[in-house]
Amino acid sequence: MEVNAFLVNAFTANGRGGNPAGVVLNADNLSDQDKLKIAQAVGFSETAFICQDEEVDFAVSFFTVTDEVDFCGHATLATFSTLYQQGLISEGRYIQRTKAGLLGVTVASDGQIVMEQALPDYLGVIDYQTIAEMIGLDAELLASTQLPVEIISTGLPDIIVPVPFGYLDKLQVNNALLSDYCKQHNLVGIHAFELCDKDSGLTASCRNFAPLFGIPEESATGSANGALACYLTKHLGDKLGKAFTFEQGRAMGCVSSITASVESNEQGIVKVSVGGFAREIGQQTVCL
């Protein structure tokens, strides 16, 4: 059997950069083993598989080259951009069923995709020394940010790590140490960020590392930037507001642009959204 996979760069900046994902339409008859084989053949950090659903618009599953994950932001963006570009959906709001829950996705007429994420789970704080050993920076340097290292999930649990401005590109990640820690604590990886100058037009620059799932570094991460938006709202909301623009992939020579926003009331955050653009870069036929 031959299966066609669309190859899509998600979270592009002016049509360039982004993070590649595979997208497979009409995946209803594929087994999990089939999906894993296709994801491995495509070779990107994630490949999305779109199936019919009796209750909502689509059921979408996400596979890395090693395993299935509950949710993937950039692959969601790639999925709905592909559906839109192929004329299978029009502008409007849709619901996807994922292992992270039922999540809304809005398609704009210009092709921008905005996806809703799960509300944040704040899963604990990690001491600076533990993280310092994983990323090759001194604990005292991390502490100088006066911001905590915190585990947050808006679909996937990531370690949000603030670093002082000018140090993001200097990180030296110990993949073995990070993988072991994530495996022991059921985490995905590290999402590190440095705040940017207000005149830059960016809220923060980011880097994401998930070696446990075969991703040494990723150039755009939707789920982790949703978590980062919640983190910034929690700790710096009065200074930064509720709408954010993130840059990711600079250290990889593949700059990506991710927008994020949160809505909140007296009880806390009630909506988390992450958006961006995507561009098809090719197609691949996989033989099973």
N, C-alpha and C positions, 0 to 999 in steps of 0.2 A: 504493500500500500504506500502511495505517495501522499505526503502532506505538505501543503504550501504554508510557509511562514513569512509574514511581512516583517521587514527589518526597519525599525523606526527609531529615530533619535528624539527623545523626550526632554522637555525643558530647554529647548534651543534658545539662544540669544541672538536675535536678528537673523534667524535661519541657520546659525552655526552652533557648534558645540552640542551640548546635550548629552544624554545618557542613553545608549542603545538598548532596546528591548525587542524581543520577538513577540509577534502577535499571530495567533492561530484562530481563524474563524471556524465555525461549525465543528466544534470539538466534542460533540455529544457522544460519539462512538469511540473515543479514545480512552484507554485505561490510564491509571496513574503511572504505570510503567511506561506506556507509550509516551505520555507527556514528558516524563523525565528524560527519555531517550531523545525526544525532539529538542528539549531545552539544552541537553548536552551537545547535540549536533549544531544548534544555533550558536551556542557558546557565549551568550551574553549573560549578564548577572541575573536577569530574570526573563522568562517568557510567559506571556499570558495566554490562557485558553478560554475561549468564549463559548458558552453553551446556552441552550434555551432554558427558560425557567417558567414554571406554571403560575407563579405569583407576582414576580417582578420582571423587569425588562430583560435582564441577562444574569446568568451565573458565570462568574469569572474566577478561575483558579490561577495560581502563580507558582512557577517552578524555577528554582535556581539550578545550577549544574549539579547540585548534590542532593536537593530535597525540595519538598513543597513548603511554601511559607504562607502565612495567613493572609497577607496583604502586601502589595507593592505599589507605591505611589506613581513612580515613573512609568511602570508598565500599565497602570490604569489609564494614565494620560495617553500613552501610545495606543491603547485599545480603543478608546473612544474617538481619538483623532483618526484612526484607521477606519472605524465604522462610518465616520462622517465623510472622510475623503472618498470612500468607496460608494457613497450614496445610500448606505444602509440605514442611516438615521439622519435627521435634520436637526436644526438648532432647537434647543429645549432642554428639559430636565429629565433625567433617567435614574433608575434605581438598579444598582448591581448587588447581587448576593455574593459575599465573600466569606471566608472563614473568620474575618474580623467583624462580620455583621452586615446588615443592609445599609449601603452607603449611596448617597445621592451624587450624581455627576451632572453638571450643566455644560452644554455645548453652546458657544456663542457663534454668531454668524461669521465672525472673522476666523473661526477655527480654534479660538482659545478654549481650553478645557479647564473647568474648575471642579475639583472633587471634594466632597465632604469626607471627613475622617471621623473615626470614633472619638468620643469625648476623652480627655486625657485621664490616664491613671498615673498618679504620682507614686512610684514604687520604692522610693528611698534615696538616701544620700550616701555617697561613697567618699571616703577620706582622700585627701589630695595625694598622699604618699602611694596609695595603691594604684592610682591612675598614673602618677608620675613615672612609675616603673614601666608602664605599658607604652607610654608615648615619648619617653626620652626627654622630658622636661623636669626641672627641679620642682619639688612640692611647694617650696616657698614662692616660686614664680607663679604657680597656679593659684596659690592663696592670695597673691597680690591683686587678683581680680575682684576679691571680696564677693564672689558669686560661688554658689555651691556646685559641686558635681552631682548631678541628679539623674536618676533613672525615670524616664517618662515614656509612656506608650500612648499613641493615638492609632493603634493597630498593630504595631510591633514595638517591643521594649528596647529602647536605645539608651545609652549612657550619654547625656548631654554634658560636654566638657568645655567650659570657657577658658580661653587662653588670652594673655595680654596681646595687644595689637603689635604686629610685627613678628610674632612667633608661630603663626599658623603653618607657614611653609617650612618651618624648621622641625616639625614633628618627625620622630623616628620611631615608628610603631613596631613593637615586638609582637609579631603575628602569633607566635606560639603561646606567649603569655596571655594575650588578649583572647585567643580562641579558648584556652583552658578556662579562663575566668567566665567567659560568656556561656560556655557549656555547663559549668558548675551552677550558674545562677539563672539559666534559661533566658539569656539576653541575646540580642542580635549583634550589636557592635557598638562602636563609639561614633558619636557625631560631635566633632569639635568645631568651635566657632570663635571668631574674633569680631568684636563690634567695629563698625566703620564710621568714619567721619560723616557728619550730617550732610556735608556738601557733596559727598560721593554719589548720592542717590540710592545707596545700599544701606540696609540695616546691618547686615553682617556678611562676612565671608566664611565659608564652611568647608570642612573635609569630613568624609565618612569612610569608616573602615569596618568591614565585616568578614574577616578572614575565615571564621568558623563556617561560613556559607560559601566559601570559595571566592570571596570578593575582597582582595587586598585593599583596594580603594575604589570608590564609586564617584562619578562626576556629577550626579544629580540624584537626590534621594527625597522623594515626596513624603513618605511617612515620617522620616526623621525631622524634616523641616516643619511639618505640622507639630511635632512634639516640641521643636525649638520655639515655634511661635507661642505655644502654651507656656513654656519656660520663661520666655521674655515677658509675657503678659503677667505672669505670677511675680517675677522678681523686679522687673523694670517697667511695668505697665504705665506708670505715671509719666515716665520720661519718653517712651517710645511709641505710645499709642497702641492701636489694635490692628494695624495693617503693616506688612513687612515685605521687603524685597531682599532675597538672599542670592548670593553668588556662590557657586560651587564648581569645583573642577579646575580651578586656576593652576594648582600645582601639577595637574596632569596635562596641562596645555589644551584643555577642553572646557572652556568656561561655559557654564550653564546659568540660566536665570529662572528662579522660582519665586512666585509670589505666595503669600500666605496671609490669612486674616482670622481673627477670632471674634466671636460675639459673646458677651457675658452679661449677667445681671447680678443681683445681690447674692444669689446662691453659687455663683461661679461661672465658668465657661459653659455655654450652651450650644456652641457651634464652632467647628474648626474646618477651614477650607484651605486648599492648596491648589494653585493654578499655574498654567504655562501653555506653551505651544509645542507642537511636535512636527516632525518632517520625515516622510518615508525616504529611506536611503537604498532600498532594494528589496528583493524577495529571494527566498531560498526554498528549494524543494528537498524534503527529507524523506528518505526511504525507510520504512519500518519492516 
